[in-house]
Amino acid sequence: MLSILQAAGWPIIPLLLCSIVALALVIERFLSLREARVAPNRLVDEVISVTRSGLPSADTVNKLAENSILGLLLAQGLRAALAEPRISDANLRGAFESAGRDAVHQMERNLSALGTIASAAPLMGLLGTVIGMIEIFGASGAATGTSGANPMELAHGISVALYNTAFGLIVAIPSLMFYRHFRARIDAYTVAMEQAAERMVPHLLRLTSSRR
């Protein structure tokens, strides 16, 4: 590995740093976007069952908010219903929409950085390629009028060009694949949260109407 880095030259250092950051982001997103931390199964059914006889206490709502991102979404709707006993359908839906935007923002955290690496890595590899070609032509130009270009300098320029191109693609392709994977997972969670909110709105409206 050290010999490859030496052969690739200094342009590969930014790519190496990008690969380390991309790996850290992938691990962090895998841990953060687990189903148990975002949208646990049957959480909505459990909340509806617990609140069937009435709205829960503030402590119960706070515990729900700490459960997961979906739990935080549901807790925001419950808090709106607790704060406004005669809450309207529009206000309740607005509370869920606001909480939903916060939930999507939380799920998308660090995802743009991974997408940026996927887009920038090939350009960094291309930059290394151009630098390698410049070294090749520089070595050829310096050898004009002599017996020929220095084979070592030519080999170094070719190594810089090829290694940077390859390493840029090695970083970019997995980063793009994981970015698309996480994006699809977030979209699926977003749909699940929208469906959960649609189930909770009429349920909470029935609870608040019974308190009037």
Salt bridges, closest charged atoms under 4 A:
GLU28 OE1 - ARG29 NE 2.72
GLU28 OE2 - ARG109 NH2 3.44
ASP45 OD2 - ARG42 NH1 3.74
ASP45 OD1 - ARG199 NH2 2.73
ASP89 OD1 - ARG93 NE 2.94
GLU108 OE2 - ARG183 NH1 2.73
GLU135 OE1 - HIS156 NE2 3.36
GLU198 OE2 - ARG93 NH1 3.01
